[in-house]
Amino acid sequence: MERVGTVVVGAGVVGLAVARALAQAGDPVVVLENEAHFGEHLSSRNSEVIHAGLYYPPGSLKAESCLRGNALLYDYCAARGIDHRRCGKLIVAGANQSDALQRLHDNARAAGAAGLTPISGRQLAREEPWLRGTAALHSAHSGIVDSHGLMAALARDAEDHGALLCPRHRVTHIDCAPGRFDLRVEAGDERFALRTDRLINAAGLGAVPLIERMHGFPDAQRPTQRFAKGNYFRLAGPSPTDRLIYPLPEAHGLGVHLTVDLAGQARFGPDVEWVEHPDYRVDDTRRAAFEIAVRRYWPALPAGALHPDYAGVRPKLMLHGQPHPDFLIQDHRSHGLDGLTNLLGIESPGLTAALALAERVARLSG
Ligand SMILES: Cc1cc2nc3c(=O)[nH]c(=O)nc-3n(C[C@H](O)[C@H](O)[C@H](O)COP(=O)(O)OP(=O)(O)OC[C@H]3O[C@@H](n4cnc5c(N)ncnc54)[C@H](O)[C@@H]3O)c2cc1C
């Protein structure tokens, strides 16, 4: 059986950031990725927004890793020439929502978010006359990033430090013992076994299924997950703004918001659609609901201007039968298996938080 020092399962933005951090610390790292290319799932099916840590409960892993990740990401993009823009974002309150906007502002401050400015209804009407809102909160540190450019840079850094990236390698089974993990891997028609003393499960939507295939993992720590698909519709014609425009957040998402990509194309989404299995088709019948959601803050949205674009799927985590709304990093303290780190429920703001999560994993396993 082949032996390697560290195996990272999954080459999305999180797995690549972890591989980079561990390789830079001098570890021999192998990244096993099921698909032919990195980042084909969550990491390329999102809003590409650099979040500023407004929404998450103070002290939560989401809040801390988002704030830290935001700073690390801007620095990394500047250092590596990754396309990005600190374009800012407006969270807009409709009628009867000023208390909810104030609560969001209070939460953001308590969580440590900076660069926030309240905007009056009058100022909003002056700055963005097409928008309907009674007040808004401006976040100066929100922005957008080229997620593929980011992943390409992380992959290059990892490889430059000796990491081996293996596309089309699917992990199908793991026998676990403290400090020793025997993996079964499928690579096309080939099947082989690999032994490692450190295993990082960064498999995104596949992370919970991977735990199901871990023999020797304690049953009490096995999570389950549900899938909340998020559909996007793109806007035909020019964008009315070059900032990000968000309504107030809803139960399982941030609300159907307007993002502008680095080419200036505007799109709306994601909504929340519970699905049994991940799939990425966008159903045109959702258009009417999108038009209603968008017209709450852009009443003059032209008829027929929205077109189905793409979709992503959020992993919604359950642990001990309860929803677990935060990111979850399981290490030996929870499951007793030295050397195993599971990164679970890494939905939004995982793109923003990736470098901070990698820093944390490197610290945990250092
Ligand atoms: C609709 C939506 C919008 C979002 N918007 C934002 C946003 O604007 N800003 C933000 O910060 N975050 C956002 N996010 C969150 C962000 O996209 C994710 O948190 C992040 O991309 C997670 O990356 P990952 O590496 O964990 O997962 P992935 O990118 O999915 O990577 C996991 C990889 O593991 C591989 N894999 C799975 N199982 C196996 C196996 N058994 N063997 C080998 N390989 C395997 C998969 O093929 C995949 O490539 C959004 C998410 C969604 C769904």
The ligand as a MOL file (V3000), in Angstrom:
LIG
                    3D

  0  0  0     0  0            999 V3000
M  V30 BEGIN CTAB
M  V30 COUNTS 53 58 0 0 0
M  V30 BEGIN ATOM
M  V30 1 C -25.7380 29.5320 -4.0180 0
M  V30 2 C -24.4770 29.8100 -3.2580 0
M  V30 3 C -23.9790 31.1200 -3.1680 0
M  V30 4 C -22.8200 31.3800 -2.4390 0
M  V30 5 N -22.3060 32.6410 -2.4440 0
M  V30 6 C -21.1570 32.8900 -1.7840 0
M  V30 7 C -20.5880 34.1830 -1.8150 0
M  V30 8 O -21.0430 35.0840 -2.5190 0
M  V30 9 N -19.4850 34.4160 -1.0470 0
M  V30 10 C -18.9260 33.4450 -0.2820 0
M  V30 11 O -17.9700 33.7400 0.4360 0
M  V30 12 N -19.3950 32.1810 -0.2990 0
M  V30 13 C -20.4900 31.8790 -1.0480 0
M  V30 14 N -20.9870 30.6130 -1.0830 0
M  V30 15 C -20.2690 29.5540 -0.3690 0
M  V30 16 C -19.0540 29.0310 -1.1310 0
M  V30 17 O -19.3540 28.8390 -2.4900 0
M  V30 18 C -18.6260 27.7130 -0.4870 0
M  V30 19 O -18.5860 27.8380 0.9020 0
M  V30 20 C -17.2500 27.2490 -0.9360 0
M  V30 21 O -17.1470 27.3080 -2.3390 0
M  V30 22 C -17.0300 25.8170 -0.4390 0
M  V30 23 O -15.8970 25.2800 -1.0440 0
M  V30 24 P -15.4980 23.7790 -0.8040 0
M  V30 25 O -14.0980 23.6470 -1.2690 0
M  V30 26 O -15.8480 23.3930 0.5930 0
M  V30 27 O -16.5200 22.9280 -1.7110 0
M  V30 28 P -16.4270 22.5430 -3.2710 0
M  V30 29 O -15.9970 23.6700 -4.0920 0
M  V30 30 O -17.7320 21.9070 -3.6300 0
M  V30 31 O -15.2600 21.4660 -3.3130 0
M  V30 32 C -15.4170 20.1460 -2.8490 0
M  V30 33 C -14.7450 19.2090 -3.8330 0
M  V30 34 O -14.7210 17.8990 -3.3070 0
M  V30 35 C -14.8410 16.9940 -4.3680 0
M  V30 36 N -15.2770 15.6920 -3.8270 0
M  V30 37 C -16.4590 15.4230 -3.2160 0
M  V30 38 N -16.4790 14.1230 -2.8100 0
M  V30 39 C -15.2740 13.5760 -3.1660 0
M  V30 40 C -14.7010 12.2850 -3.0220 0
M  V30 41 N -15.3570 11.2660 -2.4060 0
M  V30 42 N -13.4440 12.0610 -3.5210 0
M  V30 43 C -12.7590 13.0640 -4.1270 0
M  V30 44 N -13.2710 14.3280 -4.2950 0
M  V30 45 C -14.5080 14.5780 -3.8070 0
M  V30 46 C -15.8700 17.6600 -5.2720 0
M  V30 47 O -15.7860 17.1640 -6.6180 0
M  V30 48 C -15.4950 19.1300 -5.1580 0
M  V30 49 O -14.6280 19.5680 -6.1880 0
M  V30 50 C -22.1450 30.3170 -1.7920 0
M  V30 51 C -22.6420 29.0140 -1.8950 0
M  V30 52 C -23.7760 28.7480 -2.6300 0
M  V30 53 C -24.2760 27.3400 -2.7660 0
M  V30 END ATOM
M  V30 BEGIN BOND
M  V30 1 1 1 2
M  V30 2 1 2 3
M  V30 3 2 2 52
M  V30 4 2 3 4
M  V30 5 1 4 5
M  V30 6 1 4 50
M  V30 7 2 5 6
M  V30 8 1 6 7
M  V30 9 1 6 13
M  V30 10 2 7 8
M  V30 11 1 7 9
M  V30 12 1 9 10
M  V30 13 2 10 11
M  V30 14 1 10 12
M  V30 15 2 12 13
M  V30 16 1 13 14
M  V30 17 1 14 15
M  V30 18 1 14 50
M  V30 19 1 15 16
M  V30 20 1 16 17
M  V30 21 1 16 18
M  V30 22 1 18 19
M  V30 23 1 18 20
M  V30 24 1 20 21
M  V30 25 1 20 22
M  V30 26 1 22 23
M  V30 27 1 23 24
M  V30 28 2 24 25
M  V30 29 1 24 26
M  V30 30 1 24 27
M  V30 31 1 27 28
M  V30 32 2 28 29
M  V30 33 1 28 30
M  V30 34 1 28 31
M  V30 35 1 31 32
M  V30 36 1 32 33
M  V30 37 1 33 34
M  V30 38 1 33 48
M  V30 39 1 34 35
M  V30 40 1 35 36
M  V30 41 1 35 46
M  V30 42 1 36 37
M  V30 43 1 36 45
M  V30 44 2 37 38
M  V30 45 1 38 39
M  V30 46 1 39 40
M  V30 47 2 39 45
M  V30 48 1 40 41
M  V30 49 2 40 42
M  V30 50 1 42 43
M  V30 51 2 43 44
M  V30 52 1 44 45
M  V30 53 1 46 47
M  V30 54 1 46 48
M  V30 55 1 48 49
M  V30 56 2 50 51
M  V30 57 1 51 52
M  V30 58 1 52 53
M  V30 END BOND
M  V30 END CTAB
M  END
